[in-house]
Amino acid sequence: MSLDDHAEELASDLGVDKEEVKADLKNLVEYSVPVEEAKQSLRRKYGDGGGGGGGPSRADIADVTPDDGNVTVTAKVLTVGKRSIRYQGDEQTIHEGELADETGTISYTAWEDFGLSAGDTITAGNAGVREWEGEPELNLGESTNVAFEDDIEVPYEVGGDASLADLEPGDRGVSLDVEVVEVEQKTIDGRDGETEIRSGVLADESARLPFTDWEARPELAEGAQLRLEDVYVREFRGVPSVNLSEFTTVAPLDRDLEVSDTATRMTVRDAVGTGGAYDVEVIGSVVAVRDGSGLIERCPECGRVIQNGQCRSHGEVEGQDDLRVKAIVDDGTGTVTAVLDDERTAEVYGGGVEDAKAQARDAMDKEVVADAIRDEIVGREFRVRGNLSVDDYGANLEVTEFEECGDSPTDRADALLAEVAE
């Protein structure tokens, strides 16, 4: 049944204008609300219970699922963020964050300004439920009734203060104390054409994470220690990424941060178990060098590796020569593919692209370059630092440092045992 047919049927049942119902139904469906749930929501809006009897059920947060359609919850507001988005071609300001009761937490998006502040206790009646990044999320819209209640106690922190190590994709309304350790300004093709942004790396005492400032504020300069209030977190290449919107406030920090230059050392098993991590370090032996290493060719348009002059996106192209290593690293707890760029590949190979091309030409075989790299690194132990992403194809560590271990495994084992004994 088409959307038009659904709207006609619903308008007939409710005795209201078809075009008005169709517009409401289209809005909900375009926001990923299943059509049957959207129809039930509109039945409630226009005053028909749809045979269900009564309003949406009152629920504990821990019991809310995307299948609920609409619910009523009483909860404390943990965080409130503000952001503008492009919705159906128009700019719209939304409020978003996290709610909690004694049973759990849930994220929310408020499509109207209900005057929420962190620490408020509210009852949200007829709140829509949808799935967002695999979890249920409450949508507070024009059909939602928000009432302020007496304070309730919840086992969660109010206000949004967090450390970088605590952040997860989907967090909103977060406040951070950080130092800018890397930054660059660049022009991108944004939703309104060419847009200036600043991006780089933030650090605190707990971790490092990438960031993007969509307002390209000059305060985000290398070495600056700042208080950032109302940021949101997205996933970028498998790791959390801090995003600053036009509503983010930036101020000098009133305390000194002790930022470490060392990465978080983890076992491969623990690193992969995070689902993606920024600036981690593992120690393991290179057990193999995968196909697609050594002297390769990339598409000049998108940078993807090409095979036989063919790019998956751009078809037949004139490839550009490059160097890469995809090394399988095993530390006894698991394996990860360490991906070395051209600079680090040149270091382990002992030469650049021109040297590799000369060797391949002399041997009339590109594979000799990969073989030479295998001879250099397979069977040896390395300290590998980089950014880890995990997907359906496995775990990949984009390498920033790749050094042969100078200390012996016995010394490291003794140090670990001594640390455990303390």
Secondary structure, DSSP 8 states (H G I E B T S, - for coil): --HHHHHHHHHHHHTS-HHHHHHHHHHHHHTT--HHHHHHHHHHHTT--TTS-SS-EE--GGG--GGG-EEEEEEEEEEEEEEEEEETTEEEEEEEEEEEETTEEEEEEESS-----TT-EEEEEEEEEEEETTEEEEEE-TT-EEEE------SS-SS-B--GGG--TT--SEEEEEEEEEEEEEEEEETTEEEEEEEEEEE-SS-EEEEEETT--TT--TT-EEEEEEEEEEEETTEEEEEEEEEEEEEE-SS------S-EE--HHHHHHTTEEEEEEEEEEEEEE-TT-EEEEE-TTT--B-BTTEETTTEE---EEEEEEEEEEE-SS-EEEEEE-HHHHHHHHTS-HHHHHHHHHHHT-THHHHHHHHHHHTT-EEEEEEEEEEETTEEEEEEEEEEE--S-HHHHHHHHHHHHH-
